[in-house]
Amino acid sequence: MATVAYDIIKRPVITEKSMALTQDRKYTFLVAKDANKIQIGKAVEEIFGVKVAKVNTINMDGKLKRTGRFPAGRRASYKKAIVTLTEDSKTIEFFEGMV
């Protein structure tokens, strides 16, 4: 089955820290857990029309959460990718209004 770029890139991560990274041309996304760095880079290039220099990935464990009198539950684990763009690449417009 061919993987579509939108199946790999789930959504952007909008936090203070990720918005500060946009100054350095680094953008953070939630990605599919089985996606590798090459697939993530190609998906970002395809969706946003930019040139990717580097991709860093992080597997995040779900946090334990209390649920009252019931046993503790767990949030879902996920994978995060920080994508660095090349110097001659255009920026991703989606993040422009957030900063």
TIVO-356215 format. One record per residue (C-alpha): residue number from 1; residue in one letter; x, y, z. Coordinates in steps of 0.05 Angstrom, whole numbers. Each point is the difference from the previous one (the first is absolute). Example, Ala and Ser with C-alpha at 12.3 -4.5 7.8 and 13.67 -1.06 7.14 Angstrom:
REM residues 2
NODE   kolke   kenu     east    north       up
NODE       1      A      246      -90      156
NODE       2      S       27       69      -13
REM end
This chain:
REM residues 99
NODE   kolke   kenu     east    north       up
NODE       1      M        0        0        0
NODE       2      A       28       68      -20
NODE       3      T        6       49       57
NODE       4      V      -30       69      -11
NODE       5      A       36       61       28
NODE       6      Y      -61       19       41
NODE       7      D        1      -69       34
NODE       8      I       72       13       23
NODE       9      I       -8       73       24
NODE      10      K      -58        1       49
NODE      11      R        2       71       27
NODE      12      P       47       56       20
NODE      13      V       21        9       72
NODE      14      I      -18       71       24
NODE      15      T       37       15       66
NODE      16      E       43       57       24
NODE      17      K       63      -41       -9
NODE      18      S      -19      -23      -71
NODE      19      M      -18       71      -20
NODE      20      A       68       24       25
NODE      21      L       33      -52      -45
NODE      22      T      -32       30      -62
NODE      23      Q       50       57        4
NODE      24      D       54      -53      -16
NODE      25      R      -41      -29      -57
NODE      26      K      -20      -61       42
NODE      27      Y      -72      -24       -1
NODE      28      T      -32      -52       46
NODE      29      F      -52      -51      -22
NODE      30      L      -36      -61       29
NODE      31      V       14      -57      -48
NODE      32      A      -20      -73      -11
NODE      33      K       36      -46       49
NODE      34      D       25      -46      -56
NODE      35      A       26       56      -44
NODE      36      N       76        8       -9
NODE      37      K       40       64       -9
NODE      38      I        4       -6      -76
NODE      39      Q      -76       -9       -6
NODE      40      I      -12       59       47
NODE      41      G       47       46      -39
NODE      42      K      -32      -19      -67
NODE      43      A      -71       10       28
NODE      44      V       17       70       26
NODE      45      E       31       19      -67
NODE      46      E      -62      -26      -37
NODE      47      I      -52       34       45
NODE      48      F       33       68       11
NODE      49      G       45        6      -62
NODE      50      V       64       13       40
NODE      51      K       71      -31        2
NODE      52      V       16      -42       61
NODE      53      A       72       -1       26
NODE      54      K       -8      -45       61
NODE      55      V      -52      -39       39
NODE      56      N        5      -18       74
NODE      57      T      -52      -48       30
NODE      58      I      -21      -14       72
NODE      59      N      -44      -56       26
NODE      60      M      -42       28       56
NODE      61      D      -30      -47       53
NODE      62      G      -71       14       22
NODE      63      K       -5       30       70
NODE      64      L      -35      -35       57
NODE      65      K      -63       37       20
NODE      66      R      -44       -8       61
NODE      67      T      -73      -15      -11
NODE      68      G      -32        9       68
NODE      69      R      -15      -64       38
NODE      70      F       18      -44      -60
NODE      71      P       70      -25      -16
NODE      72      A       45       49      -35
NODE      73      G       -7        4      -75
NODE      74      R       52       17      -52
NODE      75      R       -1       51      -56
NODE      76      A       18      -25      -69
NODE      77      S       73       -2      -19
NODE      78      Y       21       38      -64
NODE      79      K       58       18      -44
NODE      80      K       24       72      -10
NODE      81      A       45       26      -56
NODE      82      I       40       64       -2
NODE      83      V       13       19      -73
NODE      84      T       56       48      -18
NODE      85      L       -6       37      -66
NODE      86      T       58       20      -45
NODE      87      E       24       72       -2
NODE      88      D      -26       12      -71
NODE      89      S      -68      -31       14
NODE      90      K      -63       42       11
NODE      91      T      -33       -2       68
NODE      92      I      -64      -38       17
NODE      93      E      -56       52       -2
NODE      94      F      -44      -38       49
NODE      95      F       47       19       58
NODE      96      E        9       73      -21
NODE      97      G      -63       26       35
NODE      98      M       14      -38       64
NODE      99      V       66       34       20
REM end
